[in-house]
Amino acid sequence: MDRISTQVGELHKAPVLAVWMEQLPWNKGKVKGKKVGHAIIAYGYDKLAGTITVYDPWKPTGGSHTVKAATLAKVLQPGGNMYYISKS
């Protein structure tokens, strides 16, 4: 939560999160395989509720989703990877 609130709230960035696709709550039972790499974008949060709002680009279940920070932490790829896309 601290990393997301800093990136989104203070730095006004929307980090790309590396997650395991089949473990996302909205994809359970809809994706075959284990450790299927996927990327979603974090763009909002509610510290009091302990939630993070993300955008998932995968068409079948994609769109905006609000998920508990603890749940999201469990589906991050090793190291809790966050990436940024920027112009150089």
C-alpha positions in Angstrom: 0.0 0.0 0.0 2.8 2.4 0.9 4.5 1.9 -2.5 1.3 2.4 -4.5 0.2 5.4 -2.5 3.6 7.1 -3.0 3.7 6.3 -6.7 0.1 7.2 -7.5 -0.6 9.9 -4.8 2.6 11.8 -4.5 4.5 11.1 -7.7 1.3 11.0 -9.9 2.6 7.8 -11.7 0.6 4.7 -12.6 3.0 1.8 -12.1 2.7 -1.4 -14.1 2.5 -4.4 -11.7 3.9 -7.8 -12.7 1.4 -10.4 -11.4 0.4 -14.0 -11.7 -2.6 -13.8 -14.0 -4.5 -16.9 -12.8 -4.2 -15.8 -9.1 -6.0 -12.5 -9.6 -9.4 -12.7 -7.9 -11.4 -11.9 -11.0 -9.5 -14.5 -13.1 -9.8 -17.5 -10.7 -11.0 -20.5 -12.6 -10.8 -18.6 -16.0 -7.1 -18.9 -16.8 -5.4 -22.2 -17.3 -1.8 -22.8 -16.1 0.3 -21.8 -13.2 2.5 -18.8 -12.9 1.1 -17.1 -16.0 2.9 -13.7 -16.2 0.7 -10.7 -16.7 0.8 -6.9 -16.2 -1.8 -4.6 -14.7 -1.8 -0.9 -14.0 -2.3 0.6 -10.5 -4.0 4.0 -10.7 -5.9 4.6 -7.4 -6.0 3.6 -3.8 -8.0 4.0 -0.5 -5.7 3.8 2.5 -8.6 3.7 5.0 -10.2 0.7 3.1 -6.9 -0.9 2.4 -7.7 -1.2 -1.3 -6.0 -0.5 -4.6 -7.7 0.3 -7.9 -6.1 -1.4 -11.0 -6.8 -1.6 -14.7 -6.4 -5.1 -16.2 -6.1 -5.0 -20.1 -7.1 -8.7 -20.5 -10.4 -8.5 -22.5 -12.4 -11.4 -21.0 -12.3 -10.1 -17.4 -10.4 -6.9 -17.8 -11.3 -3.3 -16.9 -11.1 -1.6 -13.6 -11.0 -3.6 -10.4 -10.7 -2.7 -6.7 -8.8 -5.2 -4.7 -7.5 -5.4 -1.1 -3.8 -4.5 -0.9 -3.0 -7.7 1.0 -4.7 -9.8 -1.8 -2.7 -7.9 -4.5 0.5 -8.4 -2.6 0.0 -12.2 -2.8 -0.3 -12.3 -6.6 2.8 -10.1 -7.3 5.6 -11.8 -9.1 8.8 -12.3 -7.0 10.1 -9.1 -5.5 6.8 -7.3 -5.8 7.9 -5.8 -9.1 6.6 -2.5 -10.3 7.7 -1.0 -13.6 7.3 2.4 -15.3 6.9 3.3 -18.9 8.4 6.7 -19.8 9.7 8.6 -22.7 13.4 9.0 -22.9 
